[in-house]
Amino acid sequence: MVSIMKGKQLGAISLLAGTAIGSGMISLPIVLANFGIVGSLFLLIFFCWITYVSAMVRCELNINSRSDFNLKDVGLLFGGRISANIGDFTLKTLSFALLSAYIFGGASIIRSFTSTENHFIGITIAFALVVLFVFLFMSNIIIRINKHTFIALFSIILIGILCLTISSKISSLPFNCEGIFNLKSWSTVLPVVFTSFGFQGSLHSLTKFVDNDRKMIKKACLFGSIIPVVVYSLWVICVLTIIFNSDRESFNRMLTSPIEVSELIRILSSITKIDVIQHAAWIVSFLAILTSIIGVGLSLNEILKRDLEKFIENHNIRHLVSSSLMIVPPSIIAIVVPNAFIRVLSFAGIILAIIAIILPAFLFTRMRKTISRCDNLKIFAICVVGVVIIILGILDIFK
């Protein structure tokens, strides 16, 4: 029984941490180059705390309703029809946006590894079809796959960091912080950093998975927030330091504007001539994308299947339609939107602030008529951060 509980706890932690550790492995070095090591560490630790507090608020809503309630159901229960519609629309929009970024990122990584500059549309379609196949025929073991994929990712990240550090000559550290004094940098960085911790869309899957066990949920949210900040911090410091010392021209280019995913992978691969290390950089990036696709896709697939129950009775057909709807629109966005990765992640930050902070905080106050002073301060603090992220994200769209 103890081993089963430990296995379940690890599965719960890997569901959240695996969902979070994904786009950030690629996006964070790109957008944080302007903030240097110190500024980057401060932002990552700060958003680790924001993620944990907002996740616990969201989980309290599920614990006090039904474990499998998504944001639409919780909104209807505690806030009425308007809250339910806002929750439903924003959660689906976020999930589609994230999957668009992940499919674009996955296709870009494959293109960089194969050194194929053309045929991006074909690579994107092929990658999307593989993802669709996984969700169609392997949905029953997908959380188990995610757990093992996450462990593999974590191990390879540590090996990759060690290998890259050993193979590079490091003489100085990038302490530059020009981005701190530039509103344009903040408008891109804050939404993207927040999105990098974005496992909130999987929280109803978490509470259902652990049968509303409050202790397990708290541990999963805590370690699901801490593990990403540790991994991201080590990875960002390593990548920025190595590029700063080995390829100053590329680093200076990263300071002026975000580079594309495939270019970052090429830069990391070209720094060392050792094949094993080149492949490690590719595998880390690809596994990071894969774990996030599993986490976000699992949650969205459950929501779409529930929506389709009233229209399609046959379970197998319903599963086919929901999986197709989950993959096709994001694939089209990934193909049509140029440099979709950073642009879509920045937009996703706006939506995530609504569904992870603003709406749950509102519903929490409706659920609990009397709130302790400590909880009040926490809710006020995360709401301020949420509003700032939304404002900066809107500025980033129109800049």
C-alpha positions as CSV (number, residue, x, y, z in Angstrom):
1,M,0.0,0.0,0.0
2,V,2.8,2.4,0.9
3,S,4.6,1.7,-2.4
4,I,1.3,2.3,-4.3
5,M,0.8,5.7,-2.5
6,K,4.4,6.7,-3.2
7,G,3.9,5.7,-6.9
8,K,0.7,7.8,-7.0
9,Q,2.5,10.8,-5.4
10,L,5.3,10.6,-7.9
11,G,2.7,10.3,-10.7
12,A,0.9,13.4,-9.4
13,I,4.2,15.4,-9.1
14,S,5.4,14.4,-12.5
15,L,2.0,15.3,-14.0
16,L,2.4,18.9,-12.8
17,A,6.2,19.3,-13.1
18,G,6.2,17.5,-16.4
19,T,3.5,19.9,-17.7
20,A,5.4,22.9,-16.5
21,I,8.8,21.9,-17.7
22,G,8.4,22.2,-21.4
23,S,8.2,25.4,-23.3
24,G,10.4,27.1,-20.7
25,M,13.4,25.0,-21.6
26,I,13.5,26.8,-24.9
27,S,11.7,30.1,-24.3
28,L,13.3,31.1,-21.1
29,P,16.9,31.4,-22.4
30,I,15.6,33.3,-25.4
31,V,13.6,35.9,-23.4
32,L,15.7,36.1,-20.2
33,A,19.0,36.9,-22.0
34,N,18.3,40.6,-21.4
35,F,18.0,40.1,-17.6
36,G,21.2,38.4,-16.9
37,I,21.7,35.7,-14.3
38,V,20.6,37.6,-11.2
39,G,17.5,39.1,-12.8
40,S,16.5,35.7,-14.3
41,L,16.9,33.9,-10.9
42,F,14.8,36.5,-9.1
43,L,11.9,36.2,-11.7
44,L,12.0,32.4,-11.7
45,I,11.8,32.2,-7.8
46,F,9.1,34.8,-7.7
47,F,6.9,33.0,-10.2
48,C,7.6,29.7,-8.4
49,W,5.8,31.2,-5.4
50,I,3.0,32.7,-7.4
51,T,2.4,29.4,-9.1
52,Y,2.2,27.5,-5.8
53,V,-0.1,29.9,-4.1
54,S,-2.5,30.2,-7.1
55,A,-2.4,26.4,-7.6
56,M,-3.5,25.8,-3.9
57,V,-6.3,28.3,-4.3
58,R,-7.5,26.5,-7.5
59,C,-7.2,23.1,-5.8
60,E,-9.3,24.3,-2.8
61,L,-12.2,24.9,-5.3
62,N,-11.9,21.3,-6.5
63,I,-11.6,19.8,-3.0
64,N,-14.8,21.6,-2.0
65,S,-16.7,20.6,-5.1
66,R,-15.9,17.5,-7.0
67,S,-12.4,16.3,-7.8
68,D,-13.1,16.0,-11.6
69,F,-14.7,19.5,-11.9
70,N,-12.9,21.6,-14.5
71,L,-12.9,25.4,-14.3
72,K,-16.3,25.6,-16.1
73,D,-17.9,23.3,-13.5
74,V,-16.3,25.1,-10.5
75,G,-17.3,28.5,-11.9
76,L,-20.9,27.4,-12.3
77,L,-21.0,26.0,-8.8
78,F,-19.5,29.0,-7.0
79,G,-19.9,32.0,-9.3
80,G,-22.8,31.3,-11.7
81,R,-23.3,31.0,-15.4
82,I,-21.0,34.0,-16.4
83,S,-18.1,32.6,-14.4
84,A,-18.6,29.2,-15.9
85,N,-18.6,30.5,-19.4
86,I,-15.5,32.6,-18.8
87,G,-13.7,29.6,-17.2
88,D,-14.7,27.3,-20.1
89,F,-13.7,29.7,-22.8
90,T,-10.4,30.8,-21.3
91,L,-9.3,27.3,-20.4
92,K,-9.9,26.0,-23.9
93,T,-8.2,29.0,-25.4
94,L,-5.2,28.6,-23.2
95,S,-4.9,24.9,-24.0
96,F,-5.2,25.4,-27.8
97,A,-2.6,28.2,-27.6
98,L,-0.1,26.1,-25.6
99,L,-0.5,23.2,-27.9
100,S,0.0,25.5,-30.9
101,A,3.3,26.7,-29.4
102,Y,4.4,23.1,-28.4
103,I,3.6,21.7,-31.9
104,F,5.5,24.6,-33.5
105,G,8.4,24.1,-31.1
106,G,8.5,20.3,-31.6
107,A,8.5,20.7,-35.4
108,S,11.3,23.4,-35.1
109,I,13.4,21.1,-33.0
110,I,13.0,18.2,-35.5
111,R,13.9,20.6,-38.3
112,S,17.0,21.8,-36.6
113,F,18.2,18.2,-35.8
114,T,17.7,17.1,-39.4
115,S,19.2,20.3,-40.8
116,T,16.2,20.7,-43.1
117,E,15.5,24.3,-43.7
118,N,12.5,23.7,-45.9
119,H,9.5,21.4,-45.6
120,F,8.5,22.9,-42.2
121,I,4.8,22.4,-43.0
122,G,5.4,18.7,-43.7
123,I,7.4,18.3,-40.5
124,T,4.7,20.0,-38.5
125,I,1.9,17.8,-40.0
126,A,4.0,14.6,-39.4
127,F,4.7,15.6,-35.7
128,A,1.0,16.5,-35.1
129,L,0.0,13.1,-36.5
130,V,2.3,11.3,-34.2
131,V,0.9,13.2,-31.2
132,L,-2.6,12.4,-32.4
133,F,-1.7,8.7,-32.6
134,V,-0.4,8.7,-29.0
135,F,-3.7,10.2,-27.7
136,L,-5.9,8.0,-29.8
137,F,-4.3,4.6,-29.0
138,M,-2.3,5.1,-25.8
139,S,-4.6,7.3,-23.6
140,N,-5.0,4.6,-20.9
141,I,-1.3,4.6,-20.1
142,I,-0.5,8.3,-20.9
143,I,0.1,9.4,-17.3
144,R,2.5,6.5,-16.8
145,I,4.3,7.5,-20.0
146,N,4.5,11.1,-18.7
147,K,6.0,9.9,-15.4
148,H,8.8,7.9,-17.2
149,T,9.3,10.7,-19.8
150,F,9.6,13.2,-17.0
151,I,12.2,11.1,-15.2
152,A,14.2,10.7,-18.4
153,L,13.9,14.4,-19.1
154,F,15.2,15.3,-15.6
155,S,18.1,12.9,-15.9
156,I,19.1,14.1,-19.4
157,I,18.9,17.8,-18.4
158,L,21.4,17.2,-15.6
159,I,23.7,15.2,-17.9
160,G,23.3,17.9,-20.6
161,I,24.1,20.7,-18.2
162,L,27.2,18.8,-17.0
163,C,28.4,18.0,-20.5
164,L,27.9,21.5,-21.9
165,T,29.7,23.0,-18.9
166,I,32.7,20.7,-19.2
167,S,33.0,21.2,-22.9
168,S,32.9,25.0,-22.8
169,K,35.5,27.5,-21.6
170,I,33.8,29.8,-19.1
171,S,35.7,33.0,-18.2
172,S,32.9,35.3,-17.2
173,L,29.2,35.3,-16.3
174,P,26.4,37.3,-18.1
175,F,25.5,39.8,-15.4
176,N,24.0,42.2,-17.9
177,C,20.6,43.6,-16.8
178,E,19.5,46.1,-19.6
179,G,16.1,44.5,-19.8
180,I,15.2,45.5,-16.3
181,F,15.0,49.1,-17.4
182,N,13.1,48.4,-20.6
183,L,9.3,48.2,-20.6
184,K,9.4,46.4,-24.0
185,S,11.4,43.5,-22.4
186,W,9.0,43.2,-19.5
187,S,6.0,43.0,-21.7
188,T,7.5,39.9,-23.3
189,V,9.3,38.3,-20.4
190,L,6.5,38.3,-17.7
191,P,3.8,36.5,-19.7
192,V,6.3,34.0,-21.1
193,V,7.9,33.3,-17.7
194,F,4.5,32.8,-16.1
195,T,3.4,30.5,-18.9
196,S,6.5,28.4,-18.3
197,F,5.1,27.4,-14.9
198,G,1.6,26.9,-16.3
199,F,0.4,23.5,-15.1
200,Q,-2.9,25.0,-13.8
201,G,-4.9,23.5,-16.7
202,S,-4.0,20.1,-15.3
203,L,-5.2,20.7,-11.7
204,H,-8.6,19.1,-12.1
205,S,-6.8,16.0,-13.5
206,L,-4.5,16.0,-10.5
207,T,-7.3,16.2,-7.9
208,K,-9.2,13.4,-9.7
209,F,-6.0,11.3,-10.0
210,V,-5.3,11.5,-6.2
211,D,-8.9,11.2,-5.1
212,N,-9.1,14.6,-3.4
213,D,-6.3,13.7,-1.0
214,R,-5.4,17.1,0.4
215,K,-2.0,16.1,1.6
216,M,-1.0,14.6,-1.7
217,I,-2.4,17.6,-3.6
218,K,-0.3,20.0,-1.4
219,K,2.9,18.0,-2.0
220,A,2.2,17.7,-5.7
221,C,1.7,21.5,-6.0
222,L,4.7,22.3,-3.9
223,F,7.1,20.0,-5.7
224,G,5.4,20.7,-9.0
225,S,6.4,24.3,-8.5
226,I,9.9,23.8,-7.0
227,I,11.2,21.2,-9.5
228,P,10.6,23.5,-12.5
229,V,12.3,26.5,-10.8
230,V,15.3,24.3,-10.0
231,V,15.5,22.9,-13.5
232,Y,14.8,26.2,-15.2
233,S,17.4,28.1,-13.1
234,L,20.2,25.5,-13.8
235,W,19.3,25.4,-17.5
236,V,19.0,29.2,-18.0
237,I,22.3,29.9,-16.1
238,C,24.1,27.1,-18.1
239,V,22.7,28.1,-21.5
240,L,23.2,31.9,-21.1
241,T,26.7,31.5,-19.6
242,I,27.9,29.1,-22.3
243,I,26.5,31.2,-25.2
244,F,27.9,34.4,-23.6
245,N,31.4,32.8,-23.5
246,S,31.4,30.7,-26.6
247,D,29.4,32.7,-29.2
248,R,29.2,36.4,-28.2
249,E,27.7,37.4,-31.5
250,S,24.7,35.1,-31.0
251,F,24.3,36.3,-27.4
252,N,24.2,39.9,-28.6
253,R,21.6,39.0,-31.1
254,M,19.5,37.5,-28.3
255,L,19.7,40.8,-26.5
256,T,18.1,42.8,-29.3
257,S,15.1,40.5,-30.2
258,P,13.9,36.9,-29.5
259,I,15.5,34.4,-31.8
260,E,13.6,31.4,-33.2
261,V,13.5,27.9,-31.6
262,S,15.5,26.2,-34.3
263,E,18.2,28.9,-34.1
264,L,18.7,28.4,-30.3
265,I,19.1,24.6,-30.8
266,R,21.6,25.2,-33.6
267,I,23.6,27.6,-31.4
268,L,23.8,25.1,-28.6
269,S,24.7,22.3,-31.0
270,S,27.4,24.3,-32.7
271,I,29.1,25.3,-29.5
272,T,30.6,21.8,-29.1
273,K,31.7,19.3,-31.8
274,I,31.0,16.3,-29.6
275,D,28.1,14.3,-31.1
276,V,26.8,13.1,-27.7
277,I,26.5,16.6,-26.3
278,Q,24.9,17.9,-29.5
279,H,22.3,15.1,-29.3
280,A,21.7,15.8,-25.6
281,A,20.7,19.4,-26.3
282,W,18.2,18.1,-28.9
283,I,16.8,15.4,-26.7
284,V,16.4,17.8,-23.7
285,S,14.4,20.2,-25.8
286,F,12.3,17.5,-27.5
287,L,11.4,15.7,-24.3
288,A,10.5,19.0,-22.6
289,I,8.0,19.7,-25.4
290,L,6.7,16.1,-25.3
291,T,6.0,16.2,-21.5
292,S,4.1,19.5,-21.9
293,I,2.0,18.2,-24.8
294,I,1.0,15.2,-22.7
295,G,0.0,17.3,-19.7
296,V,-2.0,20.0,-21.6
297,G,-3.4,17.5,-24.1
298,L,-4.7,15.1,-21.4
299,S,-6.6,17.9,-19.7
300,L,-8.0,19.4,-22.9
301,N,-9.0,16.0,-24.2
302,E,-11.0,15.3,-21.1
303,I,-12.9,18.6,-21.4
304,L,-13.7,18.1,-25.1
305,K,-15.0,14.5,-24.5
306,R,-17.3,15.8,-21.8
307,D,-18.6,18.5,-24.1
308,L,-19.2,15.9,-26.9
309,E,-21.2,13.5,-24.6
310,K,-24.5,15.2,-25.5
311,F,-23.8,14.9,-29.3
312,I,-21.9,11.6,-29.6
313,E,-22.9,8.5,-27.7
314,N,-20.3,6.1,-28.9
315,H,-17.2,6.3,-26.7
316,N,-14.7,5.4,-29.4
317,I,-16.1,7.9,-31.9
318,R,-16.2,10.6,-29.2
319,H,-12.6,9.9,-28.4
320,L,-11.6,10.1,-32.0
321,V,-13.4,13.4,-32.5
322,S,-12.1,15.0,-29.3
323,S,-8.5,14.0,-30.0
324,S,-8.7,15.3,-33.6
325,L,-10.2,18.6,-32.4
326,M,-7.4,18.8,-29.8
327,I,-4.7,18.6,-32.5
328,V,-5.9,20.0,-35.8
329,P,-6.6,23.7,-34.8
330,P,-3.2,24.1,-33.0
331,S,-1.4,22.5,-35.9
332,I,-3.0,25.0,-38.3
333,I,-2.0,27.9,-36.0
334,A,1.6,26.5,-35.8
335,I,1.8,26.5,-39.6
336,V,0.1,29.8,-40.3
337,V,1.6,32.1,-37.5
338,P,5.2,33.1,-38.2
339,N,7.6,32.4,-35.3
340,A,4.6,31.2,-33.4
341,F,6.5,29.9,-30.3
342,I,7.3,33.2,-28.4
343,R,4.3,35.1,-29.8
344,V,1.8,32.4,-28.8
345,L,3.4,31.9,-25.4
346,S,3.1,35.6,-24.6
347,F,-0.6,35.6,-25.6
348,A,-1.1,32.4,-23.5
349,G,0.3,34.3,-20.5
350,I,-2.7,36.7,-20.6
351,I,-5.2,33.8,-20.6
352,L,-3.3,31.9,-17.9
353,A,-3.4,34.9,-15.6
354,I,-7.2,34.9,-15.9
355,I,-7.7,31.2,-15.3
356,A,-4.9,30.6,-12.8
357,I,-5.2,33.8,-10.7
358,I,-8.1,36.2,-11.3
359,L,-11.0,33.8,-11.8
360,P,-10.0,31.2,-9.1
361,A,-9.3,34.1,-6.6
362,F,-12.8,35.5,-7.3
363,L,-14.5,32.0,-6.9
364,F,-12.5,31.3,-3.7
365,T,-13.9,34.5,-2.1
366,R,-17.4,33.4,-3.1
367,M,-16.8,29.9,-1.7
368,R,-15.4,31.1,1.6
369,K,-17.4,34.0,3.1
370,T,-14.8,34.5,5.9
371,I,-11.1,34.5,4.8
372,S,-8.1,34.8,7.1
373,R,-5.9,37.9,6.9
374,C,-3.0,35.8,5.6
375,D,-5.1,34.3,2.8
376,N,-6.5,37.8,2.0
377,L,-2.9,39.1,1.6
378,K,-1.9,36.2,-0.6
379,I,-4.9,36.5,-2.8
380,F,-4.4,40.3,-3.1
381,A,-0.7,39.8,-4.0
382,I,-1.3,37.2,-6.7
383,C,-4.2,39.2,-8.2
384,V,-2.0,42.3,-8.5
385,V,0.6,40.1,-10.3
386,G,-2.2,38.7,-12.5
387,V,-3.4,42.2,-13.6
388,V,0.2,43.3,-14.4
389,I,0.7,40.2,-16.5
390,I,-2.5,40.9,-18.5
391,I,-1.6,44.5,-19.1
392,L,2.0,43.7,-20.2
393,G,0.7,40.8,-22.4
394,I,-1.7,43.2,-24.2
395,L,1.1,45.7,-24.7
396,D,3.3,42.9,-26.2
397,I,0.6,42.1,-28.7
398,F,0.3,45.6,-30.0
399,K,4.0,46.7,-29.7
